Protein backbone atom coordinates (compact mmCIF):
# COMPACT_ATOMS: atom_id res chain seq x y z
CA UNK A 1 0.00 0.00 0.00
CA UNK A 2 2.80 2.41 0.94
CA UNK A 3 4.58 1.57 -2.33
CA UNK A 4 1.44 2.35 -4.32
CA UNK A 5 0.98 5.71 -2.61
CA UNK A 6 4.63 6.63 -3.21
CA UNK A 7 4.35 5.64 -6.87
CA UNK A 8 1.15 7.67 -7.25
CA UNK A 9 2.84 10.76 -5.75
CA UNK A 10 5.83 10.34 -8.04
CA UNK A 11 3.63 10.02 -11.13
CA UNK A 12 1.61 13.06 -10.04
CA UNK A 13 4.78 15.12 -9.55
CA UNK A 14 6.15 14.20 -12.98
CA UNK A 15 2.79 14.87 -14.58
CA UNK A 16 2.65 18.31 -12.96
CA UNK A 17 6.20 19.11 -14.08
CA UNK A 18 5.49 18.07 -17.66
CA UNK A 19 2.24 20.06 -17.74
CA UNK A 20 3.87 23.16 -16.28
CA UNK A 21 6.63 23.13 -18.91
CA UNK A 22 4.44 22.22 -21.87
CA UNK A 23 3.35 25.83 -22.46
CA UNK A 24 6.99 27.00 -22.35
CA UNK A 25 7.93 24.34 -24.91
CA UNK A 26 5.00 25.36 -27.09
CA UNK A 27 6.18 28.99 -27.04
CA UNK A 28 9.72 27.89 -27.88
CA UNK A 29 8.44 25.80 -30.78
CA UNK A 30 6.38 28.70 -32.07
CA UNK A 31 9.53 30.82 -32.30
CA UNK A 32 11.60 28.04 -33.88
CA UNK A 33 8.94 27.07 -36.42
CA UNK A 34 8.66 30.56 -37.90
CA UNK A 35 11.36 32.26 -39.95
CA UNK A 36 9.94 35.76 -39.49
CA UNK A 37 8.88 37.51 -36.31
CA UNK A 38 7.78 41.09 -35.67
CA UNK A 39 6.49 42.67 -32.48
CA UNK A 40 6.06 45.98 -30.69
CA UNK A 41 7.69 46.43 -27.31
CA UNK A 42 7.52 48.74 -24.32
CA UNK A 43 10.39 49.04 -21.86
CA UNK A 44 9.83 50.41 -18.35
CA UNK A 45 13.12 51.23 -16.60
CA UNK A 46 12.95 52.73 -13.08
CA UNK A 47 15.70 55.28 -12.56
CA UNK A 48 17.27 56.54 -9.35
CA UNK A 49 15.37 59.84 -9.55
CA UNK A 50 12.27 57.90 -8.55
CA UNK A 51 10.72 58.02 -12.01
CA UNK A 52 10.34 55.45 -14.77
CA UNK A 53 11.97 55.84 -18.19
CA UNK A 54 9.73 54.49 -20.95
CA UNK A 55 10.91 53.36 -24.37
CA UNK A 56 8.67 52.04 -27.13
CA UNK A 57 9.59 50.54 -30.45
CA UNK A 58 9.24 47.76 -32.99
CA UNK A 59 11.56 44.84 -33.73
CA UNK A 60 11.63 42.57 -36.78
CA UNK A 61 13.69 39.38 -37.10
CA UNK A 62 14.05 37.26 -40.24
CA UNK A 63 16.13 34.08 -40.39
CA UNK A 64 19.16 34.50 -42.65
CA UNK A 65 22.46 32.67 -43.06
CA UNK A 66 24.66 35.50 -41.82
CA UNK A 67 28.22 35.20 -40.62
CA UNK A 68 27.64 36.60 -37.13
CA UNK A 69 23.97 35.94 -36.29
CA UNK A 70 21.20 33.67 -37.56
CA UNK A 71 18.77 36.52 -38.19
CA UNK A 72 18.60 39.82 -39.99
CA UNK A 73 16.91 42.35 -37.74
CA UNK A 74 15.64 45.91 -37.55
CA UNK A 75 14.89 47.77 -34.33
CA UNK A 76 13.14 51.13 -34.56
CA UNK A 77 12.61 53.12 -31.39
CA UNK A 78 10.36 56.12 -30.96
CA UNK A 79 12.62 59.13 -30.53
CA UNK A 80 15.62 56.92 -29.81
CA UNK A 81 18.18 54.91 -31.76
CA UNK A 82 17.43 52.49 -34.59
CA UNK A 83 19.58 49.42 -35.21
CA UNK A 84 19.75 47.58 -38.53
CA UNK A 85 21.57 44.31 -39.23
CA UNK A 86 21.02 42.97 -42.76
CA UNK A 87 23.33 40.71 -44.80
CA UNK A 88 26.14 41.01 -42.26
CA UNK A 89 26.08 44.80 -42.37
CA UNK A 90 25.32 46.72 -39.18
CA UNK A 91 24.08 50.30 -39.02
CA UNK A 92 23.04 52.45 -36.09
CA UNK A 93 20.82 55.47 -36.63
CA UNK A 94 20.90 57.99 -33.79
CA UNK A 95 17.95 60.32 -34.30
CA UNK A 96 18.80 62.53 -31.31
CA UNK A 97 22.16 63.56 -32.85
CA UNK A 98 21.27 62.95 -36.53
CA UNK A 99 24.15 60.50 -36.94
CA UNK A 100 24.45 57.36 -39.08
CA UNK A 101 27.05 54.89 -37.81
CA UNK A 102 28.24 52.32 -40.35
CA UNK A 103 30.18 49.53 -38.65
CA UNK A 104 33.16 48.25 -40.61
CA UNK A 105 34.10 44.63 -41.22
CA UNK A 106 37.01 45.17 -38.84
CA UNK A 107 34.61 46.34 -36.11
CA UNK A 108 32.46 43.26 -36.52
CA UNK A 109 35.40 40.85 -36.55
CA UNK A 110 36.77 42.32 -33.32
CA UNK A 111 33.49 42.79 -31.49
CA UNK A 112 30.78 40.34 -32.46
CA UNK A 113 28.88 41.45 -29.35
CA UNK A 114 27.96 44.65 -31.20
CA UNK A 115 25.58 42.43 -33.17
CA UNK A 116 24.52 39.81 -30.63
CA UNK A 117 25.12 41.55 -27.30
CA UNK A 118 22.87 44.56 -27.73
CA UNK A 119 19.65 44.75 -25.74
CA UNK A 120 17.25 44.21 -28.64
CA UNK A 121 18.83 40.82 -29.34
CA UNK A 122 19.59 39.74 -25.76
CA UNK A 123 16.10 40.71 -24.55
CA UNK A 124 14.20 39.44 -27.55
CA UNK A 125 11.68 36.58 -27.21
CA UNK A 126 14.04 34.59 -29.47
CA UNK A 127 16.94 34.84 -27.01
CA UNK A 128 14.85 34.56 -23.85
CA UNK A 129 13.03 31.43 -25.00
CA UNK A 130 16.29 29.83 -26.13
CA UNK A 131 17.44 29.62 -22.49
CA UNK A 132 17.22 26.09 -21.12
CA UNK A 133 17.06 26.73 -17.38
CA UNK A 134 13.58 28.22 -16.90
CA UNK A 135 11.66 26.84 -13.91
CA UNK A 136 7.89 27.03 -13.60
CA UNK A 137 6.88 29.52 -10.89
CA UNK A 138 3.10 30.00 -10.94
CA UNK A 139 0.05 30.98 -13.00
CA UNK A 140 -1.34 34.50 -12.94
CA UNK A 141 -3.73 36.87 -14.72
CA UNK A 142 -2.70 40.21 -16.26
CA UNK A 143 -5.11 42.46 -18.19
CA UNK A 144 -7.63 39.62 -18.27
CA UNK A 145 -5.13 37.27 -19.95
CA UNK A 146 -3.95 34.05 -18.30
CA UNK A 147 -0.21 33.45 -18.01
CA UNK A 148 2.24 30.85 -16.81
CA UNK A 149 5.29 32.44 -15.18
CA UNK A 150 8.80 30.98 -15.40
CA UNK A 151 11.90 32.01 -13.49
CA UNK A 152 15.69 31.73 -13.81
CA UNK A 153 18.64 33.15 -11.83
CA UNK A 154 21.08 35.60 -13.42
CA UNK A 155 23.12 36.48 -10.32
CA UNK A 156 23.37 35.09 -6.81
CA UNK A 157 26.50 36.40 -5.14
CA UNK A 158 28.12 38.22 -2.21
CA UNK A 159 30.05 41.45 -2.78
CA UNK A 160 31.77 42.90 0.29
CA UNK A 161 29.27 41.05 2.55
CA UNK A 162 26.34 42.45 0.54
CA UNK A 163 23.97 39.92 -1.02
CA UNK A 164 23.21 40.66 -4.69
CA UNK A 165 20.46 38.68 -6.43
CA UNK A 166 19.11 39.14 -9.94
CA UNK A 167 16.19 37.04 -11.16
CA UNK A 168 14.52 36.84 -14.57
CA UNK A 169 10.83 36.11 -15.11
CA UNK A 170 8.95 35.46 -18.35
CA UNK A 171 5.16 35.44 -18.72
CA UNK A 172 3.82 33.07 -21.38
CA UNK A 173 0.33 33.79 -22.70
CA UNK A 174 -1.70 30.58 -22.28
CA UNK A 175 -4.02 31.26 -25.20
CA UNK A 176 -1.45 32.52 -27.74
CA UNK A 177 1.71 30.70 -26.53
CA UNK A 178 3.66 33.95 -26.83
CA UNK A 179 6.11 35.57 -24.45
CA UNK A 180 4.27 38.77 -23.52
CA UNK A 181 6.33 40.03 -20.59
CA UNK A 182 9.89 39.82 -19.28
CA UNK A 183 11.03 41.12 -15.88
CA UNK A 184 14.53 41.55 -14.52
CA UNK A 185 14.24 41.82 -10.73
CA UNK A 186 17.27 42.93 -8.72
CA UNK A 187 17.58 42.54 -4.94
CA UNK A 188 20.08 44.07 -2.53
CA UNK A 189 20.37 42.24 0.78
CA UNK A 190 16.97 40.68 0.22
CA UNK A 191 15.20 43.95 -0.61
CA UNK A 192 13.91 44.78 -4.08
CA UNK A 193 16.15 47.44 -5.63
CA UNK A 194 14.95 47.59 -9.24
CA UNK A 195 12.48 45.86 -11.57
CA UNK A 196 12.94 46.36 -15.32
CA UNK A 197 9.95 45.33 -17.42
CA UNK A 198 9.71 44.57 -21.15
CA UNK A 199 6.28 43.92 -22.62
CA UNK A 200 5.88 42.41 -26.09
CA UNK A 201 2.67 42.82 -28.08
CA UNK A 202 1.17 42.93 -31.58
CA UNK A 203 3.08 39.84 -32.66
CA UNK A 204 3.28 38.82 -36.33
CA UNK A 205 4.66 35.41 -37.35
CA UNK A 206 5.36 34.03 -40.80
CA UNK A 207 6.67 30.60 -41.77
CA UNK A 208 8.98 31.96 -44.47
CA UNK A 209 11.65 34.60 -43.99
CA UNK A 210 11.32 38.07 -45.46
CA UNK A 211 13.77 40.48 -47.04
CA UNK A 212 14.06 43.28 -44.48
CA UNK A 213 14.48 46.84 -45.72
CA UNK A 214 15.28 50.10 -43.94
CA UNK A 215 15.25 53.55 -45.56
CA UNK A 216 18.05 55.70 -44.19
CA UNK A 217 16.99 59.24 -43.26
CA UNK A 218 18.32 62.14 -45.30
CA UNK A 219 20.47 64.92 -43.92
CA UNK A 220 22.25 62.90 -41.22
CA UNK A 221 26.03 63.02 -40.88
CA UNK A 222 27.91 59.75 -41.29
CA UNK A 223 30.36 58.13 -38.90
CA UNK A 224 32.41 55.17 -40.04
CA UNK A 225 33.18 52.48 -37.46
CA UNK A 226 33.25 52.56 -33.70
CA UNK A 227 34.66 55.79 -32.35
CA UNK A 228 36.39 55.05 -29.08
CA UNK A 229 38.00 57.86 -27.19
CA UNK A 230 41.13 56.54 -25.59
CA UNK A 231 42.55 57.96 -22.41
CA UNK A 232 44.52 56.50 -19.54
CA UNK A 233 43.47 56.46 -15.91
CA UNK A 234 45.76 58.66 -13.84
CA UNK A 235 48.08 56.81 -11.46
CA UNK A 236 49.35 57.27 -7.93
CA UNK A 237 52.19 59.77 -7.79
CA UNK A 238 50.85 61.95 -10.60
CA UNK A 239 49.70 65.51 -9.97
CA UNK A 240 45.92 65.76 -10.26
CA UNK A 241 44.68 68.13 -13.00
CA UNK A 242 43.26 71.33 -11.54
CA UNK A 243 39.65 72.12 -12.40
CA UNK A 244 37.09 74.77 -11.56
CA UNK A 245 33.36 74.05 -11.77
CA UNK A 246 30.00 75.18 -10.42
CA UNK A 247 28.21 72.77 -8.09
CA UNK A 248 24.47 72.16 -7.82
CA UNK A 249 24.19 74.97 -5.27
CA UNK A 250 25.71 77.48 -7.68
CA UNK A 251 29.00 77.67 -5.79
CA UNK A 252 32.41 77.47 -7.44
CA UNK A 253 34.55 74.46 -6.59
CA UNK A 254 38.20 75.03 -7.46
CA UNK A 255 40.60 72.17 -6.81
CA UNK A 256 43.46 74.62 -6.36
CA UNK A 257 41.63 76.21 -3.42
CA UNK A 258 41.26 72.81 -1.71
CA UNK A 259 44.98 72.30 -1.36
CA UNK A 260 46.32 72.36 2.17
CA UNK A 261 44.03 69.43 3.07
CA UNK A 262 43.68 66.05 1.49
CA UNK A 263 40.85 65.71 -1.05
CA UNK A 264 38.69 62.75 -2.03
CA UNK A 265 37.27 62.95 -5.55
CA UNK A 266 34.44 60.50 -6.27
CA UNK A 267 33.58 60.03 -9.95
CA UNK A 268 30.07 58.65 -10.12
CA UNK A 269 26.97 58.30 -12.28
CA UNK A 270 23.28 58.03 -11.44
CA UNK A 271 22.51 54.73 -13.19
CA UNK A 272 25.16 52.67 -11.41
CA UNK A 273 24.36 50.18 -8.66
CA UNK A 274 27.84 50.16 -7.15
CA UNK A 275 27.89 53.97 -7.12
CA UNK A 276 24.70 53.86 -5.05
CA UNK A 277 26.32 51.34 -2.69
CA UNK A 278 29.24 53.72 -2.17
CA UNK A 279 26.90 56.65 -1.59
CA UNK A 280 24.88 54.64 0.93
CA UNK A 281 28.12 53.82 2.73
CA UNK A 282 29.07 57.49 3.00
CA UNK A 283 25.57 58.14 4.37
CA UNK A 284 25.75 55.49 7.07
CA UNK A 285 24.86 56.75 10.53
CA UNK A 286 27.90 58.29 12.16
CA UNK A 287 30.08 58.22 9.05
CA UNK A 288 32.30 61.29 8.69
CA UNK A 289 35.44 61.90 6.69
CA UNK A 290 38.64 62.50 8.62
CA UNK A 291 39.13 66.13 9.67
CA UNK A 292 42.02 66.64 7.24
CA UNK A 293 39.98 65.45 4.24
CA UNK A 294 37.68 67.31 1.80
CA UNK A 295 35.21 65.49 -0.44
CA UNK A 296 33.68 66.23 -3.85
CA UNK A 297 31.31 64.22 -6.06
CA UNK A 298 31.91 64.47 -9.83
CA UNK A 299 29.32 63.30 -12.37
CA UNK A 300 30.78 63.29 -15.91
CA UNK A 301 27.71 61.66 -17.53
CA UNK A 302 24.79 63.35 -15.77
CA UNK A 303 23.36 66.78 -16.48
CA UNK A 304 22.14 69.41 -14.03
CA UNK A 305 18.44 68.65 -14.48
CA UNK A 306 18.69 64.94 -13.65
CA UNK A 307 21.13 65.46 -10.80
CA UNK A 308 18.94 68.13 -9.25
CA UNK A 309 16.04 65.66 -9.06
CA UNK A 310 18.33 62.85 -7.89
CA UNK A 311 19.80 64.99 -5.10
CA UNK A 312 16.32 65.64 -3.68
CA UNK A 313 15.83 61.90 -3.21
CA UNK A 314 19.34 60.71 -2.35
CA UNK A 315 21.63 62.55 0.02
CA UNK A 316 25.01 63.42 -1.51
CA UNK A 317 27.23 64.58 1.36
CA UNK A 318 29.67 66.86 -0.52
CA UNK A 319 29.60 69.36 -3.39
CA UNK A 320 28.14 67.85 -6.57
CA UNK A 321 29.66 68.74 -9.94
CA UNK A 322 27.34 67.86 -12.86
CA UNK A 323 28.11 67.35 -16.55
CA UNK A 324 31.85 67.15 -15.81
CA UNK A 325 32.75 65.19 -18.91
CA UNK A 326 36.00 67.05 -19.55
CA UNK A 327 37.18 66.46 -15.99
CA UNK A 328 36.39 62.76 -16.37
CA UNK A 329 38.54 62.64 -19.50
CA UNK A 330 41.42 64.49 -17.85
CA UNK A 331 41.46 61.97 -15.03
CA UNK A 332 41.08 59.05 -17.46
CA UNK A 333 37.86 57.77 -15.88
CA UNK A 334 36.15 55.02 -17.88
CA UNK A 335 34.29 53.16 -15.10
CA UNK A 336 32.24 54.06 -12.04
CA UNK A 337 32.65 54.63 -9.21
CA UNK A 338 36.29 55.76 -9.37
CA UNK A 339 37.98 57.35 -6.35
CA UNK A 340 41.05 59.60 -6.28
CA UNK A 341 42.62 60.44 -2.92
CA UNK A 342 44.87 63.51 -3.24
CA UNK A 343 47.42 64.67 -0.70
CA UNK A 344 47.75 68.23 0.59
CA UNK A 345 49.77 69.24 -2.49
CA UNK A 346 47.39 67.81 -5.07
CA UNK A 347 49.38 64.65 -5.77
CA UNK A 348 47.41 61.43 -6.17
CA UNK A 349 47.94 59.13 -3.19
CA UNK A 350 45.42 56.43 -4.04
CA UNK A 351 43.28 55.36 -7.00
CA UNK A 352 40.40 52.96 -6.40
CA UNK A 353 38.05 51.71 -9.14
CA UNK A 354 34.79 50.15 -7.97
CA UNK A 355 33.05 50.00 -4.62
CA UNK A 356 35.41 48.81 -1.88
CA UNK A 357 34.10 48.76 1.67
CA UNK A 358 37.54 48.63 3.29
CA UNK A 359 38.79 51.64 1.32
CA UNK A 360 35.79 53.79 2.26
CA UNK A 361 36.10 52.74 5.91
CA UNK A 362 39.76 53.83 5.88
CA UNK A 363 38.67 57.41 5.16
CA UNK A 364 36.36 57.87 8.14
CA UNK A 365 37.15 59.42 11.51
Number of C-alpha atoms within 10 A of each C-alpha: 6 7 8 9 10 11 12 11 12 12 12 12 12 11 11 12 13 12 12 19 15 12 20 26 14 16 21 20 14 16 23 15 13 16 18 24 22 20 18 18 21 17 19 17 17 17 15 21 17 12 12 13 11 12 15 16 18 19 22 20 26 22 19 19 12 14 12 15 17 13 22 25 27 24 21 19 19 11 12 14 18 20 20 23 21 19 17 17 17 22 20 18 22 17 16 9 11 14 17 22 19 18 18 14 13 10 15 19 11 9 12 13 11 15 22 15 12 11 10 19 19 13 14 19 22 17 13 18 21 14 10 8 11 19 16 18 15 12 14 14 11 9 5 7 12 16 24 21 22 21 19 18 15 13 14 11 12 12 11 10 9 12 15 17 20 19 16 19 21 27 26 25 22 17 10 16 20 23 27 19 21 24 18 19 18 19 17 16 12 11 11 12 16 17 16 17 18 20 18 21 15 10 16 12 16 14 13 12 17 16 13 16 12 13 5 10 11 8 9 15 10 12 13 12 16 14 9 6 7 9 13 11 17 17 17 15 14 12 15 22 14 12 13 13 18 15 18 16 10 11 12 13 17 13 17 14 10 16 16 13 16 21 24 20 18 24 26 27 21 17 15 14 17 17 20 18 17 18 20 14 16 20 15 9 8 9 14 15 17 12 11 12 20 18 16 18 21 26 23 19 15 19 14 15 11 13 22 16 14 18 15 11 12 16 12 16 14 14 19 26 27 24 18 19 15 11 20 21 16 16 18 16 21 16 14 21 25 22 23 22 23 25 21 16 15 22 20 22 18 15 16 16 16 14 22 17 14 9 12 16 14 10 16 14 12
